[in-house]
Amino acid sequence: MEQAISISPSNQLNAHIASGCFTADGTEMKITMRRNAPQNIQDDSGTGSVFHDEKYEVDDDDDGVEPITLPESTHSFLFSEPICSLGFLFAAFIVLLSYASLLLALVNNVTHGTADNPLNVPYNVTFDVRISQYFAIVIALIMEEEIPTGLYLLRMIPKQSLHRKFPKIKFYRFFLAAIVRLLMGYLFLTNTFLVVVQAEEVLDIFYDVLALQFLQQLDDISFALAKIDVFGKHLKIASTRKYFRVEFNRVPFGLRKMTSLFLKGLYFLNLAGMLAGLIMVTTNQVTGRYHCDSITVAFGDDIWDDAMVVTDSGEVKSQVLLFSYFNGVYRRGKTTQDGRPVYIEQNKFDSGPFQSTIPAEIRYCASERAWVFSHRNIRKSAKSTGDSCQWLLKSHETTEFNLLQVPSDWIVWKGTLDPRGTFSTMCNRCNEETDCNYHGQCVEGSCACDGEEWFGVRCQHKKPCKRIVGREGAQWILGIVDENTIYRSYDLPLYVYDSGLNSTTAIRQNVTSEDMIALMFSGSRWFGTVQKGKKNETNEYWIEYSREFHSFWDRAYSELTRFVSDPTTKSSPIAVDFYEIGERGYQVIMILKTIFEIISASNRSNLFAHVFSRFHLSTVHLVSFFHYPTLKDLDISFAMIHTT
C-alpha cells in the first residue's frame, strides 16, 4: 500500500530514514515527498532560489550514490561566468591551450607517414614494447575522464533541473561546455593511440601517455590553483561560488541505471575500437606489411680469393668471389626470422625469382645480433657448417627491424674479418615523382618511366643506344627480345657483337663466326664474354639462359670472359676503360703486390709510395680478382666512344 505523506523541508532527513519502512502487512512502503513551499535561498552569485517546488521519489536504491554537483574545472566557467568576465576568458584560454597542444601533437604524429604507412608505424617492435602497448591502451582509457564526465553531466543534469537551480545559466552554454569535454577526450585518445603504435621503447610509451594526460587535465589543475588564489581574487571568487557546492536532485533510478549502462557501453566501445586498431597494426608488423617488398642491393668491390663453395655433389671447392656479383634486386620472402623479413636474391634479367639457381639471402641473425648476407652453398671454411648464420657479410650489432635503416659499414669475410666492407640498400617502392628521378610517374608504388627515354626501377637509366662502335670499328648491337623488351644483365642492357672485330684480337682470343660474343654487365664491371658455338641459338634459349644467369655461379670471368672493364656505375659501356685478359699467370703481379706491401709497411708518404698506391688500386686490386691474369689495355678495340 503506497502512502502519500506531506513533509516539510525540516523533516526531509526523517523522510529519507522512513523510506525503508514497511506497512503492517509486511509490504514495502514507498514514500512520496512533496515540498509545500519554495525556499528562496539566495546564493552568493544572485542567480535566484536554490530549492524549488518539485516532486521526486526516494527509494532504497539511492544508497552509495554520489551527489550530483558541477565539476570543479575551468570548463564550468564557460557557463557559470558571464561571457565578458575574467573567469570566462580564463576558461577559454585554458581550452585553447589544451586543444592547441593536443592538435600540435596530432599533427606531429601524422606528418611523417607515407602512402603505404600513413601512421608512421615502426616496422616491428620487441615483445616488451608490444605488451606495453596493450597495457597503455587500457591505462589511457582508465585515465581519460573528459568523455564520461561530459556525458554524465548531460544525462544527469537535464535542462529543467539546471534551470530550477540556476535560472540565469543558459543551457546551451552548459551543453557546449560538455561538448568541449567530449571532443577533448577523443582528441586525447586519438593522440594516445598514435604515440602508442609509433613507440619503439617501453618508457617512451608511458612518458608520452602521461604527457598527453597532463594536457587534458590543465582545466582541473588551473581550477585548483585559482581556488587557492594563485591567479587573483576574481578567479578565486569564480571558483568558490555555490555553483560547485549545490547538489542537484537525483534522477529516477531507472534513468540512472540507463546512464550507467550507457557509460559502461561507451567505455567498452572505446576500448574495443582502440584494441582493434592496435591488433591490426600488430598483425601488419608481424606479417611484414610495413617492410619494403623489393630492394636494390649494392655491395662494395670486396673480393674473397678463396671462397669455399659447396658443389651439387657435396664437395667443397675454392672459388674467387667478387661480392658485387650478388648486386641487384632482392624481394621480401613469405617467411620472417626473429620478427624481421628475409630478402631473397632475384634473377638478373627481369628481377623475377630464380627457377634453378639457388639465391642468396639477407636476414637477421639473433645469435650475431646483426643483419647478415649469406648463401647456403658458400662457407667460410671447408669445416664450417651451413647454418643460417653462416654469414659472408654482417652489420654491426643492432636491433633494427628495418634493413634500410641499418648503417652501410658492414663487416666482410675475405678469409679474415675486414671491418671496411660496404653494403647499401634502396627500396624500389616509390612514393612521389622525385623517387622516379623526374623521368616517370609513381603509379601504385612503382615508377612508370616516360616513353622509351628512360628505364630502370627508378627510371635512372637513359634509353640505351641500339648500336655502339669502338675506336677500331667493332660494332655492337642492342640485344632485343621483342619490340618491348631488351636483354638485360643486372638491370643494364646487353650488347651483342655484330661486326668489325680486329682479326688479330679474334685469333688471339680463339673467336669464330659460330660463337656468341656479348658485352654484359656483371654487377660492377662490364664483361666481354664468348659463348662457344652458341650464335645460332633461339630467343627462347637466351631468355631462359638470361633468367638463370649469375656471374658467380656461371663462373663468368674464368670460363666466359675475354675482356673486362674498370668498376663503373654508368648505365652504358661508353667511355669506360676495358682490358683484354691475356695469359692467366701469377708471377709478375705477385711481384708487384710484394713491392706495394713493402712500401705500405714503410709508411712513407712520398711521391714514390703514392704512385705505387695508385697503381695498386687501379691494377693489382682488379687483377687479384681475376686470378692475377696479365691484362692488356684495349686502347683501340673496346673503348666505346661513338653511338648511333
C-alpha positions as CSV (number, residue, x, y, z in Angstrom):
1,M,0.0,0.0,0.0
2,E,1.5,3.3,-1.1
3,Q,1.0,6.3,1.2
4,A,1.4,10.0,0.1
5,I,2.8,12.0,3.0
6,S,3.4,15.8,3.1
7,I,6.7,16.5,4.7
8,S,8.2,19.9,5.4
9,P,11.7,20.6,4.4
10,S,12.8,20.5,8.1
11,N,11.7,16.8,8.2
12,Q,13.5,15.9,5.0
13,L,16.0,13.8,6.8
14,N,13.3,11.8,8.6
15,A,11.7,11.2,5.3
16,H,14.9,9.6,4.0
17,I,15.0,7.4,7.1
18,A,11.4,6.4,6.7
19,S,11.9,5.4,3.1
20,G,12.9,1.9,4.3
21,C,9.8,1.3,6.4
22,F,7.2,-1.3,5.7
23,T,3.5,-1.4,6.3
24,A,1.8,-3.6,8.9
25,D,1.2,-6.3,6.4
26,G,4.9,-6.6,5.5
27,T,4.9,-4.9,2.1
28,E,7.3,-2.2,1.3
29,M,6.0,1.3,1.9
30,K,7.0,3.8,-0.8
31,I,7.1,7.4,0.3
32,T,6.3,10.3,-2.0
33,M,7.6,13.6,-0.7
34,R,6.3,17.0,-1.8
35,R,7.6,20.3,-0.6
36,N,4.8,22.6,0.3
37,A,6.6,25.9,-0.4
38,P,9.7,27.1,-2.2
39,Q,12.6,28.1,-0.2
40,N,14.0,31.3,-1.6
41,I,17.6,30.9,-0.5
42,Q,19.9,33.2,-2.5
43,D,23.4,32.1,-3.4
44,D,26.3,34.5,-3.5
45,S,26.0,34.9,-7.2
46,G,22.5,36.2,-7.0
47,T,21.1,33.7,-9.5
48,G,17.9,33.1,-7.6
49,S,16.5,30.3,-5.4
50,V,18.4,27.2,-4.9
51,F,15.4,25.0,-3.9
52,H,12.2,24.9,-5.8
53,D,8.9,23.2,-5.5
54,E,9.3,19.8,-7.1
55,K,8.2,16.2,-6.7
56,Y,10.6,13.3,-6.6
57,E,10.8,9.8,-5.2
58,V,13.2,8.4,-2.8
59,D,13.9,4.7,-2.6
60,D,16.5,2.4,-1.1
61,D,18.4,2.3,-4.4
62,D,20.0,5.7,-3.6
63,D,22.4,4.1,-1.1
64,G,26.0,4.8,-2.1
65,V,25.2,7.2,-5.0
66,E,27.4,10.2,-5.1
67,P,25.7,13.6,-5.1
68,I,25.4,15.3,-8.4
69,T,27.4,18.6,-8.5
70,L,29.1,20.7,-11.1
71,P,32.7,19.6,-11.7
72,E,35.4,21.8,-10.2
73,S,37.0,22.6,-13.6
74,T,37.6,25.8,-15.6
75,H,35.4,24.2,-18.2
76,S,32.5,25.0,-15.8
77,F,33.4,28.8,-16.0
78,L,32.3,28.6,-19.7
79,F,28.7,28.6,-18.5
80,S,28.8,29.8,-14.9
81,E,30.6,33.1,-15.6
82,P,29.5,36.0,-17.8
83,I,31.0,35.9,-21.3
84,C,33.0,39.1,-20.8
85,S,34.2,38.2,-17.3
86,L,37.8,37.2,-16.4
87,G,36.6,33.8,-15.4
88,F,35.1,33.0,-18.8
89,L,38.2,34.4,-20.6
90,F,40.5,32.4,-18.4
91,A,38.5,29.2,-19.1
92,A,38.5,29.9,-22.8
93,F,42.3,30.4,-22.7
94,I,42.8,27.0,-20.9
95,V,40.6,25.3,-23.5
96,L,42.5,26.9,-26.4
97,L,45.9,26.0,-24.8
98,S,44.8,22.3,-24.3
99,Y,43.3,22.0,-27.7
100,A,46.3,23.7,-29.4
101,S,48.8,21.4,-27.6
102,L,46.8,18.3,-28.5
103,L,46.4,19.3,-32.1
104,L,50.1,20.1,-32.4
105,A,50.9,16.6,-31.1
106,L,48.4,15.1,-33.5
107,V,49.9,17.0,-36.5
108,N,53.4,15.8,-35.4
109,N,52.2,12.3,-35.2
110,V,50.6,12.1,-38.6
111,T,53.0,14.2,-40.8
112,H,55.8,11.6,-41.1
113,G,53.8,8.8,-42.7
114,T,53.9,7.6,-46.2
115,A,51.2,6.3,-48.6
116,D,51.9,2.7,-47.5
117,N,52.4,3.6,-43.9
118,P,50.4,6.7,-43.1
119,L,50.7,6.4,-39.3
120,N,54.5,6.1,-39.5
121,V,54.3,2.8,-37.6
122,P,57.6,1.1,-36.8
123,Y,58.3,-1.9,-39.0
124,N,58.1,-4.1,-35.9
125,V,58.7,-3.9,-32.1
126,T,60.1,-6.1,-29.4
127,F,57.9,-8.3,-27.2
128,D,58.2,-6.0,-24.2
129,V,57.1,-3.0,-26.2
130,R,54.2,-5.0,-27.7
131,I,52.9,-5.9,-24.2
132,S,53.4,-2.3,-23.0
133,Q,51.3,-1.0,-26.0
134,Y,48.3,-3.0,-24.9
135,F,48.7,-2.0,-21.3
136,A,49.0,1.6,-22.3
137,I,45.6,1.4,-24.2
138,V,43.8,0.2,-21.1
139,I,45.6,2.7,-18.8
140,A,44.7,5.6,-21.1
141,L,41.0,4.7,-21.1
142,I,41.1,4.5,-17.3
143,M,42.8,7.9,-17.1
144,E,40.6,9.6,-19.6
145,E,37.8,11.4,-17.8
146,E,36.5,14.1,-20.1
147,I,34.3,11.9,-22.2
148,P,32.4,10.2,-19.3
149,T,32.2,13.5,-17.4
150,G,30.7,15.3,-20.3
151,L,28.2,12.6,-21.0
152,Y,27.4,12.2,-17.3
153,L,26.6,15.9,-16.9
154,L,24.3,15.9,-19.9
155,R,22.4,12.8,-18.7
156,M,22.2,13.7,-15.0
157,I,21.5,17.4,-15.2
158,P,18.8,18.0,-17.7
159,K,17.7,21.4,-18.9
160,Q,14.8,21.7,-16.5
161,S,16.9,20.7,-13.4
162,L,19.6,23.2,-14.3
163,H,17.1,26.0,-14.9
164,R,15.4,25.3,-11.5
165,K,18.7,25.5,-9.6
166,F,20.3,28.3,-11.6
167,P,17.8,30.2,-13.8
168,K,20.4,32.6,-15.1
169,I,22.6,29.9,-16.6
170,K,22.0,29.3,-20.3
171,F,21.6,25.6,-21.1
172,Y,23.2,26.0,-24.5
173,R,26.4,27.1,-22.8
174,F,26.2,24.2,-20.4
175,F,25.8,21.9,-23.4
176,L,28.7,23.4,-25.4
177,A,31.0,23.0,-22.3
178,A,30.1,19.3,-22.3
179,I,30.9,19.0,-26.0
180,V,34.2,20.7,-25.4
181,R,34.9,17.9,-22.9
182,L,33.9,15.2,-25.3
183,L,36.0,16.5,-28.2
184,M,39.0,16.9,-26.0
185,G,38.6,13.4,-24.7
186,Y,38.6,11.9,-28.1
187,L,41.5,14.1,-29.2
188,F,43.4,12.7,-26.2
189,L,42.5,9.1,-27.2
190,T,43.5,9.7,-30.8
191,N,46.9,11.0,-29.8
192,T,47.3,8.2,-27.3
193,F,46.7,5.6,-30.0
194,L,49.2,7.2,-32.3
195,V,52.0,7.6,-29.8
196,V,51.4,4.0,-28.6
197,V,51.6,2.4,-32.1
198,Q,54.6,4.6,-33.1
199,A,56.6,3.9,-30.0
200,E,59.7,1.7,-30.1
201,E,60.7,1.8,-26.4
202,V,58.7,0.9,-23.3
203,L,59.4,4.2,-21.4
204,D,58.5,6.2,-24.5
205,I,55.0,4.8,-24.4
206,F,54.3,5.7,-20.8
207,Y,56.1,9.1,-20.9
208,D,54.0,10.1,-23.9
209,V,50.7,8.9,-22.4
210,L,51.4,10.8,-19.2
211,A,52.3,13.9,-21.1
212,L,49.0,13.8,-23.0
213,Q,47.1,13.2,-19.8
214,F,48.7,16.3,-18.3
215,L,47.5,18.4,-21.3
216,Q,44.0,17.0,-20.8
217,Q,44.0,17.9,-17.1
218,L,45.0,21.5,-17.4
219,D,41.4,22.6,-16.6
220,D,41.4,20.7,-13.3
221,I,44.9,21.9,-12.3
222,S,44.1,25.5,-13.2
223,F,40.8,25.4,-11.2
224,A,42.6,24.1,-8.2
225,L,45.2,26.8,-8.4
226,A,42.5,29.5,-8.9
227,K,40.7,28.2,-5.8
228,I,43.8,28.9,-3.6
229,D,44.2,32.4,-5.0
230,V,47.1,31.8,-7.3
231,F,45.6,33.7,-10.2
232,G,44.0,36.5,-8.3
233,K,40.9,37.5,-6.4
234,H,38.4,37.4,-9.3
235,L,39.3,33.8,-10.3
236,K,39.2,32.7,-6.6
237,I,35.7,34.1,-6.3
238,A,34.6,32.3,-9.5
239,S,36.0,29.0,-8.3
240,T,34.4,29.2,-4.8
241,R,30.8,30.1,-5.8
242,K,27.9,27.9,-4.5
243,Y,27.6,26.5,-8.1
244,F,30.1,24.0,-7.1
245,R,28.5,23.1,-3.7
246,V,24.9,22.8,-4.7
247,E,23.7,19.3,-5.2
248,F,21.3,18.5,-8.0
249,N,18.4,16.2,-7.2
250,R,19.0,12.7,-8.3
251,V,17.1,11.5,-11.3
252,P,14.9,8.4,-11.0
253,F,16.7,5.1,-10.5
254,G,15.7,3.8,-13.9
255,L,17.3,6.7,-15.7
256,R,20.4,6.5,-13.5
257,K,20.7,2.8,-14.4
258,M,20.4,3.6,-18.1
259,T,23.1,6.3,-17.8
260,S,25.4,3.8,-16.0
261,L,24.9,1.2,-18.7
262,F,25.4,3.8,-21.4
263,L,28.8,4.9,-19.9
264,K,29.9,1.3,-19.5
265,G,29.0,0.6,-23.1
266,L,30.8,3.6,-24.3
267,Y,33.9,2.6,-22.4
268,F,33.7,-0.8,-24.0
269,L,33.3,0.6,-27.4
270,N,36.3,2.9,-27.0
271,L,38.4,0.1,-25.6
272,A,37.2,-2.3,-28.4
273,G,38.0,0.3,-31.1
274,M,41.5,1.1,-29.8
275,L,42.3,-2.6,-29.3
276,A,41.0,-3.4,-32.8
277,G,43.3,-0.7,-34.3
278,L,46.3,-1.9,-32.3
279,I,45.6,-5.6,-33.2
280,M,45.5,-4.5,-36.9
281,V,48.9,-2.7,-36.5
282,T,50.4,-5.7,-34.7
283,T,49.2,-8.0,-37.5
284,N,50.7,-5.8,-40.1
285,Q,54.0,-5.6,-38.2
286,V,54.2,-9.4,-37.6
287,T,53.4,-10.2,-41.3
288,G,55.9,-7.6,-42.6
289,R,53.3,-5.3,-44.1
290,Y,55.3,-2.2,-43.5
291,H,58.6,-3.5,-44.9
292,C,59.7,-2.7,-48.4
293,D,58.7,-5.6,-50.7
294,S,61.6,-5.1,-53.1
295,I,65.0,-3.6,-52.6
296,T,68.1,-3.0,-54.7
297,V,71.3,-4.1,-53.0
298,A,74.8,-2.9,-53.9
299,F,77.9,-4.4,-52.4
300,G,81.3,-2.8,-52.4
301,D,84.2,-4.0,-54.6
302,D,85.4,-6.5,-52.0
303,I,87.0,-9.7,-53.2
304,W,87.5,-13.1,-51.4
305,D,90.1,-15.0,-53.3
306,D,89.4,-18.4,-51.8
307,A,85.6,-18.7,-51.1
308,M,84.6,-22.2,-50.0
309,V,81.8,-23.3,-52.4
310,V,79.7,-26.5,-51.9
311,T,79.1,-28.2,-55.2
312,D,76.0,-30.2,-56.1
313,S,77.9,-33.3,-55.3
314,G,78.6,-32.0,-51.8
315,E,82.3,-31.4,-52.5
316,V,83.8,-28.1,-51.2
317,K,85.9,-26.2,-53.7
318,S,87.7,-22.9,-53.7
319,Q,86.5,-20.1,-56.0
320,V,87.1,-16.4,-56.3
321,L,84.2,-14.4,-55.0
322,L,83.5,-10.8,-56.1
323,F,80.7,-9.6,-53.8
324,S,79.3,-7.3,-56.5
325,Y,78.3,-10.4,-58.4
326,F,75.4,-10.5,-55.9
327,N,74.3,-7.0,-56.6
328,G,70.7,-6.5,-57.8
329,V,67.1,-6.8,-56.7
330,Y,66.1,-8.7,-53.6
331,R,62.5,-9.4,-52.7
332,R,60.9,-10.0,-49.4
333,G,60.1,-13.6,-48.8
334,K,56.9,-15.1,-47.3
335,T,58.7,-16.1,-44.1
336,T,60.2,-13.9,-41.4
337,Q,63.1,-14.6,-39.0
338,D,63.2,-13.0,-35.5
339,G,60.4,-10.7,-36.4
340,R,62.2,-9.4,-39.5
341,P,61.8,-10.1,-43.2
342,V,64.1,-12.4,-45.2
343,Y,65.1,-10.8,-48.6
344,I,65.8,-13.3,-51.4
345,E,68.0,-12.6,-54.4
346,Q,66.2,-12.3,-57.8
347,N,67.4,-13.1,-61.3
348,K,69.5,-10.5,-63.2
349,F,67.3,-10.4,-66.3
350,D,63.8,-9.3,-65.3
351,S,64.2,-9.3,-61.4
352,G,61.9,-12.3,-61.1
353,P,62.7,-15.4,-59.0
354,F,65.3,-17.9,-60.0
355,Q,64.0,-21.3,-61.0
356,S,67.1,-23.5,-60.7
357,T,69.8,-21.2,-59.4
358,I,69.9,-21.1,-55.6
359,P,69.7,-17.4,-54.5
360,A,71.5,-15.6,-51.7
361,E,69.6,-14.2,-48.7
362,I,69.7,-11.2,-46.4
363,R,68.2,-11.9,-43.0
364,Y,68.6,-11.1,-39.3
365,C,70.7,-13.5,-37.2
366,A,69.8,-13.4,-33.5
367,S,72.9,-15.2,-32.4
368,E,75.0,-12.5,-34.1
369,R,72.6,-9.7,-33.2
370,A,73.1,-8.4,-36.7
371,W,71.8,-8.5,-40.2
372,V,73.7,-10.9,-42.4
373,F,74.2,-11.7,-46.0
374,S,74.6,-15.5,-46.7
375,H,74.3,-18.2,-49.2
376,R,73.7,-21.8,-48.2
377,N,76.4,-23.1,-50.6
378,I,79.2,-20.7,-49.6
379,R,81.1,-21.4,-46.4
380,K,83.8,-19.5,-44.5
381,S,85.9,-22.7,-44.5
382,A,85.7,-26.3,-45.5
383,K,84.9,-27.3,-41.9
384,S,82.2,-24.8,-41.2
385,T,78.5,-25.9,-41.3
386,G,75.8,-24.5,-43.5
387,D,73.6,-22.9,-40.7
388,S,71.5,-19.8,-41.4
389,C,74.1,-17.6,-39.7
390,Q,77.0,-18.7,-41.9
391,W,77.4,-15.1,-42.9
392,L,79.6,-13.6,-45.6
393,L,78.8,-10.0,-44.6
394,K,77.2,-8.8,-41.4
395,S,76.2,-5.5,-40.0
396,H,77.4,-4.3,-36.7
397,E,75.3,-5.3,-33.7
398,T,71.8,-3.8,-34.0
399,T,68.2,-4.5,-33.0
400,E,66.9,-2.6,-36.0
401,F,63.9,-4.2,-37.7
402,N,64.2,-2.3,-41.0
403,L,67.1,-3.3,-43.1
404,L,67.1,0.0,-45.0
405,Q,67.9,1.9,-41.7
406,V,71.0,-0.3,-40.9
407,P,74.3,1.6,-41.4
408,S,76.2,0.8,-44.5
409,D,79.5,-0.1,-42.9
410,W,79.4,-3.9,-42.7
411,I,82.0,-6.5,-41.7
412,V,83.0,-8.6,-44.7
413,W,84.6,-12.0,-44.6
414,K,87.5,-12.4,-47.1
415,G,89.3,-15.3,-45.4
416,T,89.7,-12.9,-42.5
417,L,87.4,-10.3,-40.9
418,D,87.5,-7.0,-42.6
419,P,85.5,-4.2,-41.0
420,R,85.8,-2.0,-44.1
421,G,83.1,-3.7,-46.1
422,T,80.3,-1.6,-47.6
423,F,76.7,-2.5,-48.2
424,S,73.9,-0.2,-49.4
425,T,70.2,-0.8,-50.0
426,M,67.4,1.2,-51.6
427,C,63.7,0.5,-51.5
428,N,62.3,0.0,-55.0
429,R,58.9,1.4,-54.0
430,C,58.2,5.0,-54.9
431,N,56.0,7.5,-53.1
432,E,56.4,10.5,-55.3
433,E,57.7,11.7,-58.6
434,T,61.2,12.5,-57.2
435,D,61.6,8.8,-56.4
436,C,61.4,8.3,-60.2
437,N,64.1,10.9,-60.8
438,Y,61.5,13.1,-62.6
439,H,61.8,10.6,-65.5
440,G,58.4,9.0,-64.9
441,Q,55.3,8.9,-62.7
442,C,54.9,7.0,-59.5
443,V,51.9,4.7,-60.1
444,E,50.8,2.4,-57.2
445,G,54.3,2.3,-55.7
446,S,56.1,1.6,-59.0
447,C,57.8,4.0,-61.4
448,A,56.2,4.2,-64.9
449,C,59.1,5.7,-66.9
450,D,58.4,8.3,-69.6
451,G,58.1,6.7,-73.0
452,E,61.2,5.0,-74.2
453,E,63.7,7.6,-73.0
454,W,64.3,6.1,-69.6
455,F,64.2,2.7,-67.9
456,G,65.2,1.0,-64.7
457,V,63.5,0.5,-61.3
458,R,63.8,4.2,-60.6
459,C,63.9,5.4,-64.3
460,Q,67.6,6.1,-63.6
461,H,69.0,4.7,-66.9
462,K,68.7,6.6,-70.1
463,K,67.4,4.8,-73.2
464,P,70.3,2.6,-74.4
465,C,71.8,3.1,-77.8
466,K,70.8,0.5,-80.4
467,R,74.3,0.3,-81.8
468,I,77.7,1.3,-80.3
469,V,81.0,1.4,-82.1
470,G,84.5,1.0,-80.8
471,R,87.6,3.1,-81.8
472,E,88.8,0.3,-84.1
473,G,85.4,-0.1,-85.8
474,A,83.9,-3.1,-84.0
475,Q,80.2,-2.7,-83.9
476,W,77.8,-4.0,-81.2
477,I,74.0,-4.0,-81.3
478,L,71.5,-4.0,-78.5
479,G,70.1,-7.4,-77.6
480,I,66.4,-7.3,-78.3
481,V,63.9,-9.9,-77.2
482,D,60.9,-8.2,-78.9
483,E,59.7,-4.6,-79.6
484,N,59.0,-4.0,-75.9
485,T,61.8,-6.0,-74.2
486,I,65.6,-5.9,-74.3
487,Y,68.1,-8.4,-72.9
488,R,69.4,-7.1,-69.6
489,S,72.0,-8.2,-67.2
490,Y,72.0,-6.7,-63.7
491,D,69.4,-4.2,-64.9
492,L,71.6,-2.9,-67.7
493,P,71.3,-3.6,-71.4
494,L,73.2,-6.4,-73.1
495,Y,75.1,-5.8,-76.4
496,V,75.8,-8.5,-79.0
497,Y,78.8,-8.3,-81.3
498,D,77.8,-7.6,-84.9
499,S,81.0,-6.9,-87.0
500,G,84.3,-5.2,-87.3
501,L,86.4,-7.0,-84.6
502,N,90.1,-6.8,-85.2
503,S,91.2,-10.1,-86.8
504,T,94.3,-10.3,-84.7
505,T,92.3,-10.0,-81.5
506,A,89.8,-12.6,-82.8
507,I,92.6,-15.1,-83.5
508,R,94.3,-14.4,-80.1
509,Q,91.0,-14.9,-78.3
510,N,90.1,-18.0,-80.3
511,V,86.8,-16.5,-81.5
512,T,85.0,-17.9,-84.5
513,S,81.9,-16.9,-86.5
514,E,79.9,-19.6,-84.7
515,D,80.5,-18.0,-81.2
516,M,78.1,-15.6,-79.5
517,I,80.1,-12.6,-78.3
518,A,78.3,-10.4,-75.8
519,L,79.0,-7.3,-73.8
520,M,77.2,-7.7,-70.5
521,F,77.2,-6.1,-67.0
522,S,78.2,-8.3,-64.1
523,G,77.3,-6.2,-61.1
524,S,80.2,-3.7,-61.1
525,R,82.1,-4.3,-64.3
526,W,81.3,-4.9,-68.0
527,F,82.4,-8.3,-69.3
528,G,83.1,-9.2,-72.9
529,T,82.1,-12.8,-73.0
530,V,82.3,-15.5,-75.5
531,Q,79.7,-18.4,-75.7
532,K,81.4,-21.0,-77.9
533,G,79.1,-22.3,-80.7
534,K,76.0,-20.5,-79.4
535,K,75.4,-17.9,-82.0
536,N,72.5,-19.6,-83.7
537,E,70.6,-20.4,-80.5
538,T,66.9,-19.4,-80.4
539,N,65.4,-16.5,-78.5
540,E,63.8,-18.9,-76.1
541,Y,67.1,-20.4,-75.2
542,W,68.6,-17.0,-74.5
543,I,65.6,-15.8,-72.4
544,E,65.9,-18.9,-70.3
545,Y,69.6,-18.6,-70.0
546,S,69.4,-14.9,-69.1
547,R,66.9,-15.6,-66.3
548,E,69.2,-18.1,-64.7
549,F,72.5,-16.4,-65.4
550,H,74.6,-15.4,-62.4
551,S,78.1,-14.1,-62.7
552,F,79.3,-16.1,-59.7
553,W,77.6,-19.5,-60.3
554,D,78.2,-19.4,-64.1
555,R,81.9,-18.6,-63.4
556,A,81.5,-15.8,-65.9
557,Y,85.0,-14.5,-65.6
558,S,87.0,-17.7,-65.5
559,E,85.1,-19.5,-68.3
560,L,83.4,-16.9,-70.5
561,T,85.2,-13.5,-70.3
562,R,87.8,-12.3,-72.7
563,F,87.9,-8.6,-71.7
564,V,86.8,-6.6,-68.7
565,S,86.1,-3.0,-67.7
566,D,87.1,-1.0,-64.7
567,P,84.5,-0.9,-62.0
568,T,81.7,1.5,-63.0
569,T,78.3,2.7,-62.1
570,K,77.5,4.0,-65.6
571,S,74.4,2.8,-67.5
572,S,76.5,2.2,-70.6
573,P,79.9,0.8,-71.6
574,I,80.6,4.0,-73.5
575,A,83.8,5.8,-72.3
576,V,84.7,3.0,-69.8
577,D,88.2,1.6,-69.9
578,F,88.5,-2.0,-70.9
579,Y,91.3,-4.6,-70.5
580,E,92.0,-7.7,-72.5
581,I,92.7,-10.8,-70.5
582,G,95.9,-12.5,-71.6
583,E,97.8,-15.3,-70.0
584,R,96.5,-16.1,-66.6
585,G,99.7,-16.1,-64.7
586,Y,100.7,-15.1,-61.2
587,Q,104.4,-14.2,-61.3
588,V,104.5,-10.6,-62.4
589,I,101.6,-9.4,-60.4
590,M,102.7,-11.2,-57.2
591,I,106.0,-9.3,-57.5
592,L,104.1,-6.0,-57.8
593,K,102.0,-6.9,-54.8
594,T,105.0,-7.7,-52.8
595,I,106.6,-4.3,-53.7
596,F,103.5,-2.5,-52.7
597,E,103.2,-4.3,-49.4
598,I,106.8,-3.3,-48.6
599,I,106.1,0.3,-49.4
600,S,102.9,0.3,-47.4
601,A,104.7,-1.2,-44.4
602,S,107.4,1.5,-44.5
603,N,104.6,4.1,-44.1
604,R,106.3,6.6,-46.4
605,S,104.2,9.4,-47.7
606,N,106.5,10.3,-50.6
607,L,105.6,10.5,-54.3
608,F,107.0,7.0,-55.0
609,A,104.6,5.4,-52.5
610,H,101.8,7.5,-53.8
611,V,102.4,6.3,-57.4
612,F,102.5,2.7,-56.3
613,S,99.4,3.2,-54.2
614,R,97.6,4.4,-57.3
615,F,98.9,1.5,-59.3
616,H,97.8,-0.9,-56.7
617,L,94.3,0.4,-56.5
618,S,93.8,0.5,-60.3
619,T,95.6,-2.6,-61.3
620,V,96.6,-5.0,-58.6
621,H,93.2,-4.9,-56.9
622,L,91.5,-5.6,-60.2
623,V,93.9,-8.3,-61.1
624,S,93.6,-10.1,-57.7
625,F,90.0,-10.7,-58.6
626,F,91.0,-12.3,-61.9
627,H,93.4,-14.8,-60.5
628,Y,96.2,-12.4,-61.4
629,P,96.0,-12.6,-65.2
630,T,98.1,-10.5,-67.5
631,L,95.8,-7.6,-68.7
632,K,96.3,-5.6,-71.8
633,D,94.8,-2.1,-72.0
634,L,92.4,-2.1,-75.0
635,D,93.0,1.5,-76.2
636,I,91.6,0.7,-79.6
637,S,89.3,-2.3,-79.7
638,F,86.7,-1.7,-76.9
639,A,86.9,1.9,-75.7
640,M,83.4,2.8,-76.7
641,I,83.2,6.4,-77.8
642,H,80.7,6.7,-80.6
643,T,77.0,5.9,-80.7
644,T,74.4,5.7,-83.5
